[in-house]
Amino acid sequence: MAQTDDKTTESSETMATLNRLSSKAGVQGVILLSTPTGTVIQSRGTFTAFDSASKNAEAQTVPSMQAPSMSRQNSSDGKEGQADTGGVQTIARLAYQFMKGVETLVEGVAAQDEAKLLRLRTKRYELVIVPDLKYTFVVVHDVNFEATR
């Protein structure tokens, strides 16, 4: 019985974190991934800006670093499969590949160490990737948000 309560509490805490992150100013979207598999569990926000990059990124994917199929998808309104799946899948796949590459780098530098936070900033976006044992949060932030307010 306690195990079920722990899972329910863990799930509600994870969803509360997802909702809290997605409501922050300038956040375009948040993706919750399964850390072991890279599967999208939930997403919130708009990822349509990444749909056009989807086809280019698939063509340029390094085969040895491909993430597994990411089939589960929930949009911000809770409807399965109705979100910007192309953009979500693109960001999820690339973030998972980036995370796995950093894990390899960290293991090469210090075998018993692990990455806790990855931050990548481009001219338009900032991606913050927070890996944990079970889940990984990927937050996409519009760096020009303050400039447009």
C-alpha positions, 0 to 999 in steps of 0.5 A: 500500500505504501508503495502505491502512495509513494508512486502517486506522490512522486507522480503528483510532485512530478506533474506539479513541477512540470506545471510550475516550470511551464508557467514561468515567464518566457518558457515556451515549453517543457518536456518530461522524458523517461531518463532510461529510454528518452520516451516523451511522457508529457509536454506543455507549451508550444513547439511549432517553431521546431517543426521546420527543423524536424526534417533537417535534424532527422537527416543529420542524426548521428546513428550511434546516438539515436534515441529510442522511439518516443511514442507517448505524447501528451499536450498541455490540454491533456489530449494524447497525440494532439500537441506539436508532436514534430517539434516535441519529438525533435527537441526530445530526441536532440536533448536526449542525444545531447544528454547521453553525449554529456554523460559519456564526457563526464564518465570519461573525466570522472567515472563516479560523477554525473551531470546534474544540469545542462544549459545550452543557449543559442541566439533565440533559445535557451534549453535547460536539461535536468536529468535524474534517475527516472525523469528528465526535464527539458525546458525551452526558454525564449531568450528574447522574451524580456526584450519583447515585453 
